[in-house]
């Protein structure tokens, strides 16, 4: 399970404001798409529908700018003692793509792309 620490870019922290505890959509934040879905939680604190795949962290679901400071989570299966003859997909544990490729049949390399839809 991943976590992060951040002071969210609140629009307002003044009780009674219509923007009270809403996150700014103009500032990049780890809160944007920074959570995992929770069964039974389908909307935020003021009734906005949660993203079912990559919900925002916290009580406010919004359409903001993601700030990705987390490294990729990539697993692998050992290639064994046989020569590597081409490309193979690596196990992906987040919303990035990864691929393993061998250089000259002996040197495995892993390549990945941020924010690649899978």
Backbone bond lengths (Angstrom), bond angles and torsions (degrees), N, CA, C in turn:
res aa  C-N    CA-C-N  psi(-1)  N-CA   C-N-CA  omega(-1)  CA-C   N-CA-C  phi
1 X - - - 1.438 - - 1.526 108.95 -
2 X 1.302 117.03 134.18 1.455 122.68 -178.63 1.525 110.71 -98.56
3 X 1.330 115.78 154.35 1.457 120.62 175.48 1.518 108.59 -145.78
4 X 1.320 115.96 165.88 1.457 120.93 176.36 1.519 108.73 -150.87
5 X 1.326 115.39 161.83 1.456 121.86 177.02 1.516 108.05 -121.60
6 X 1.325 116.09 131.15 1.456 120.08 -178.57 1.528 109.05 -160.69
7 X 1.317 117.03 145.58 1.455 121.51 170.32 1.530 105.70 -88.03
8 X 1.324 118.99 106.46 1.467 121.26 -174.76 1.525 112.66 -59.83
9 X 1.330 117.23 145.19 1.471 120.45 178.29 1.533 110.96 -80.09
10 X 1.327 115.48 77.75 1.459 121.09 -179.69 1.526 110.78 -63.80
11 X 1.327 116.06 143.49 1.467 120.30 170.58 1.520 108.37 -75.97
12 X 1.347 115.62 -43.26 1.461 120.17 179.92 1.525 109.91 -150.90
13 X 1.312 115.08 141.61 1.463 120.88 172.13 1.530 110.24 -116.50
14 X 1.327 115.37 17.70 1.465 121.42 179.71 1.525 109.52 -92.92
15 X 1.320 115.80 116.17 1.461 121.09 178.47 1.528 109.22 -58.80
16 X 1.319 116.35 134.36 1.460 121.34 -178.55 1.517 112.83 99.91
17 X 1.335 117.87 -19.72 1.467 121.21 176.86 1.523 108.92 -71.35
18 X 1.331 117.30 144.89 1.466 120.34 177.54 1.538 111.55 -67.62
19 X 1.340 116.75 -18.06 1.470 121.28 178.02 1.522 112.30 -101.64
20 X 1.333 117.89 14.04 1.463 122.91 -177.90 1.525 110.84 -55.13
21 X 1.332 115.79 121.96 1.456 125.24 177.93 1.529 114.13 59.82
22 X 1.319 117.07 25.53 1.461 120.64 170.34 1.525 108.28 -93.73
23 X 1.321 116.27 148.79 1.463 122.52 -177.80 1.531 109.25 -90.87
24 X 1.317 116.29 139.91 1.467 121.32 178.06 1.530 110.15 -65.79
25 X 1.316 116.17 136.66 1.471 121.10 177.93 1.523 111.92 -91.02
26 X 1.330 118.04 -0.51 1.471 121.42 -176.67 1.522 113.32 -106.40
27 X 1.343 117.24 -1.79 1.465 121.75 -179.73 1.523 108.69 -117.17
28 X 1.339 117.37 129.24 1.470 121.08 178.32 1.528 109.47 -63.45
29 X 1.335 115.79 135.28 1.465 121.15 -176.25 1.529 110.88 -148.98
30 X 1.336 115.01 148.69 1.468 120.11 175.34 1.525 111.48 -72.08
31 X 1.324 116.87 -15.26 1.459 121.54 178.51 1.532 110.43 -64.41
32 X 1.343 117.51 -36.44 1.479 121.90 -179.66 1.527 109.42 -62.95
33 X 1.329 115.45 117.49 1.477 123.42 179.56 1.522 112.03 57.13
34 X 1.349 117.05 27.73 1.456 120.97 -174.37 1.513 116.13 -95.31
35 X 1.327 117.92 11.79 1.469 120.16 -178.79 1.519 110.70 -122.41
36 X 1.310 114.80 176.17 1.457 121.24 174.11 1.526 107.87 -112.02
37 X 1.338 116.95 149.46 1.468 119.36 -179.58 1.531 111.62 -61.01
38 X 1.319 115.45 144.66 1.459 121.60 176.16 1.525 106.99 -119.64
39 X 1.307 117.11 125.42 1.452 122.24 -179.67 1.528 110.68 -55.38
40 X 1.311 116.36 128.59 1.458 121.83 177.15 1.521 114.36 92.04
41 X 1.338 118.23 -13.31 1.473 121.16 177.72 1.529 107.13 -98.29
42 X 1.324 117.00 104.30 1.463 121.32 -173.77 1.523 113.71 -112.31
43 X 1.340 116.65 -12.21 1.465 118.65 178.54 1.529 109.83 -144.53
44 X 1.351 115.33 167.89 1.461 120.00 -177.16 1.525 110.90 -92.96
45 X 1.340 116.92 -170.00 1.462 120.70 -172.77 1.518 114.02 -66.68
46 X 1.345 118.70 -19.72 1.464 118.55 176.39 1.530 112.73 -118.07
47 X 1.346 116.07 23.48 1.457 120.47 170.05 1.518 116.75 93.65
48 X 1.337 119.44 2.06 1.469 120.53 177.16 1.523 109.66 -73.56
49 X 1.319 116.56 138.89 1.460 121.69 -179.56 1.524 110.90 -68.05
50 X 1.335 116.77 132.24 1.465 123.00 177.76 1.527 110.82 -73.85
51 X 1.338 116.12 145.36 1.456 121.09 170.22 1.526 106.15 -65.89
52 X 1.330 117.96 126.68 1.461 121.04 -174.04 1.524 113.22 -77.30
53 X 1.331 118.35 -18.56 1.462 121.38 -179.31 1.523 111.97 -100.97
54 X 1.332 117.36 -51.25 1.464 123.20 -178.80 1.527 110.00 -129.99
55 X 1.340 117.53 78.06 1.465 119.70 -179.13 1.530 111.05 -70.71
56 X 1.316 115.00 160.15 1.458 120.14 175.52 1.523 109.50 -74.84
57 X 1.324 116.49 148.13 1.460 121.10 176.64 1.528 108.97 -73.61
58 X 1.311 116.21 143.34 1.461 120.81 178.54 1.512 113.05 91.89
59 X 1.308 115.57 -166.61 1.465 121.82 -171.97 1.514 114.04 -89.38
60 X 1.344 118.90 -9.78 1.469 121.66 -175.86 1.522 110.73 -111.73
61 X 1.315 117.22 118.73 1.472 122.57 173.37 1.523 106.85 -91.30
62 X 1.325 117.28 129.00 1.463 121.17 -175.69 1.527 109.61 -150.06
63 X 1.321 117.48 166.60 1.465 122.74 178.09 1.518 107.96 -104.21
64 X 1.329 116.33 89.88 1.456 121.08 -174.31 1.517 113.20 -116.73
65 X 1.326 115.17 -159.79 1.462 123.32 -178.80 1.531 107.43 -110.02
66 X 1.329 116.32 119.99 1.462 120.52 -178.42 1.526 111.08 -75.19
67 X 1.328 115.84 140.45 1.460 123.35 174.16 1.519 106.61 -116.89
68 X 1.329 116.80 103.68 1.460 122.23 -174.44 1.528 109.28 -95.84
69 X 1.335 116.54 101.61 1.456 121.99 177.65 1.522 111.62 -109.68
70 X 1.328 116.97 6.15 1.450 122.41 -177.37 1.517 110.19 -98.24
71 X 1.312 117.25 131.08 1.461 121.76 178.20 1.519 111.12 -68.10
72 X 1.326 117.07 159.97 1.464 120.40 -179.15 1.518 111.83 -69.36
73 X 1.318 116.38 149.46 1.454 122.72 175.20 1.521 107.37 -105.65
74 X 1.313 116.77 103.03 1.461 121.17 -174.93 1.519 109.60 -122.08
75 X 1.319 116.73 126.26 1.460 121.94 174.38 1.518 109.07 -102.49
76 X 1.302 117.19 171.85 1.459 119.91 179.69 1.519 110.08 -151.27
77 X 1.317 114.36 160.99 1.450 122.26 171.71 1.513 106.35 -111.94
78 X 1.328 116.78 129.20 1.459 120.30 -177.96 1.522 110.28 -56.22
79 X 1.335 116.21 138.65 1.460 121.41 -178.02 1.525 112.39 -77.70
80 X 1.297 118.18 -14.75 1.456 121.18 178.66 1.524 111.39 78.42
81 X 1.312 115.73 -156.93 1.462 120.45 -175.97 1.521 113.23 -98.97
82 X 1.320 117.85 2.12 1.460 120.05 178.97 1.522 109.92 -84.47
83 X 1.313 116.70 158.64 1.457 120.89 177.51 1.522 110.09 -68.74
84 X 1.286 115.84 140.87 1.462 121.77 175.34 1.528 106.72 -80.08
85 X 1.323 116.69 125.21 1.470 119.56 -173.82 1.516 113.94 -114.42
86 X 1.301 119.42 3.68 1.465 119.06 -179.12 1.499 111.91 179.11
87 X 1.314 115.51 -158.10 1.457 122.28 -176.71 1.517 110.15 -94.20
88 X 1.312 116.26 149.69 1.456 121.07 171.79 1.515 108.40 -146.14
89 X 1.327 116.12 149.02 1.462 120.30 179.34 1.517 109.70 -73.67
90 X 1.297 116.53 141.73 1.460 122.33 173.06 1.522 108.29 -91.94
91 X 1.333 116.73 156.01 1.466 120.81 176.43 1.518 108.17 -68.37
92 X 1.341 116.93 128.53 1.456 121.12 -179.26 1.520 109.22 -108.74
93 X 1.315 115.70 132.77 1.458 120.46 -178.63 1.527 112.18 -113.86
94 X 1.325 116.53 10.56 1.449 121.18 176.41 1.528 107.70 -149.17
95 X 1.324 118.94 -168.48 1.454 120.78 -175.20 1.522 112.21 -91.27
96 X 1.324 116.52 45.73 1.464 122.09 174.98 1.519 107.75 -122.37
97 X 1.327 116.48 158.20 1.453 118.72 175.83 1.516 108.96 -103.02
98 X 1.318 116.52 150.51 1.461 120.95 179.41 1.519 108.76 -144.85
99 X 1.303 115.95 149.75 1.447 120.86 179.30 1.522 108.82 -147.06
100 X 1.329 116.06 139.54 1.448 121.99 177.50 1.526 107.76 -101.61
101 X 1.314 116.48 137.09 1.457 121.02 -179.87 1.522 108.43 -141.64
102 X 1.312 116.98 145.64 1.459 120.83 179.14 1.517 110.33 -101.36
103 X 1.336 114.46 141.31 1.457 122.46 178.91 1.524 107.57 -102.44
104 X 1.312 117.69 117.50 1.466 123.58 -179.67 1.529 112.58 58.65
105 X 1.335 117.78 25.92 1.460 121.38 175.12 1.512 115.57 79.02
106 X 1.333 119.30 -1.75 1.460 118.99 -175.62 1.517 114.78 -130.99
107 X 1.316 119.98 -20.95 1.463 122.05 -172.69 1.529 110.65 -114.22
108 X 1.334 118.16 100.33 1.470 118.69 179.43 1.523 111.96 -70.28
109 X 1.316 115.96 142.34 1.463 123.69 176.41 1.526 108.01 -130.42
110 X 1.332 116.72 148.09 1.464 120.44 175.26 1.518 107.88 -119.06
111 X 1.333 115.77 130.21 1.453 123.36 178.03 1.517 107.85 -117.13
112 X 1.327 117.29 142.90 1.458 119.72 175.94 1.514 109.77 -143.35
113 X 1.350 115.33 158.02 1.464 122.47 178.05 1.516 108.04 -124.83
114 X 1.337 116.63 134.23 1.451 121.00 175.58 1.524 110.31 -74.04
115 X 1.329 115.67 146.89 1.463 122.91 173.10 1.518 113.37 56.99
116 X 1.299 118.22 32.63 1.458 123.10 176.71 1.517 108.20 -89.91
117 X 1.306 116.96 122.18 1.465 120.15 179.21 1.521 109.17 -67.89
118 X 1.319 116.34 138.54 1.467 121.31 -179.84 1.504 109.21 -112.51
